[in-house]
Amino acid sequence: MRNQTLFDVTGKTVFVTGASSGIGKAAATCLAECGAKVVAIARRENALKIWSQNTSGLTSFFSADISNREKIKDIVSEITSKEGDPDILINAAGLNTREHADDVTLDGWNKTLDLNLSTPFFMAQAVVEKMKETNAIIGGEGNGGIIYPELHYGRDALVGIALFLTQLAERKISAKTLRDSYPNYFISKNKIQLTPEIDIDNVLSTLVEKYEEEQITTIDGLKIDFEDGWAHLRKSNTEPIIRIYAESEGEEKANSFAEKMINEIKELI
């Protein structure tokens, strides 16, 4: 099973759901020992922590309940923002009640189908749904994932490379010249630790009202677009934190936006 001559996963990023036990845990362990960077996903945080500590190789983990369809998009976004896009996704999360067929209830049946069939599908669908809705020409994230609908609705590293090289070839310029043709922006990334008694949704609602004169987007947390930059506040679905990202032309200005948001959040909590 651990014979690396079958295929090489060295340096590949692998997301494994259901990784706290059973087949998911075995797959995660094997892949990590074969050189992959493994991100283990399951509900039982303590079991994941023990697995990570006892497994050789590059490992990390996220405690999340992916059976909740409404949170899948946020969970995927949260993980990829930290770990990058996966090269391999293994959907090993599953439910087996081991009930006799005569004893299976409708509720139990639906829960089994949701986790064993629906969750893997919606995990893969999470990124492209909005693209289709808006007829997007291209999709991507800050971590570099590229989706090019003209070819297919899937993240494809080779497509990103092809588009980049096409620009260089058609314009007969170097990578440095292409980069220098674009403006310089800086992103400031920060976070605030939360406690159970903090109602962060109420905090975000208060900030929406305060900045109602600015361009507000609430698709994924709260994004406030200012004339010379933006700030994005987003509650984590896997950790008790809120992330505060800000972007502007220059490090000082981006940090200033971020610090302003951090101070306002702290005043409200």
Protein Blocks (a to p, Z undefined) as FASTA:
>chain_A
ZZmklpccehiacddehklgcjllmmmmmmmmnopacddddfblmlmmmmmmmpgcjddd
ddddfkbmklmmmmmmmmmmmnopafbdcdfbccdehpafklpcfklmmmmmmmmmmmmm
mmmmmmmmmmmmnopabdcdfkopacdfklogcddfklmmmmmmmmmmmnopafklmmmm
pccdddddddddddfklcfklmmmmmmmmmmmpccdfkgopadddfkbccdddddfkbcc
dddddddedjklmmmmmmmmmmmmmmmZZ
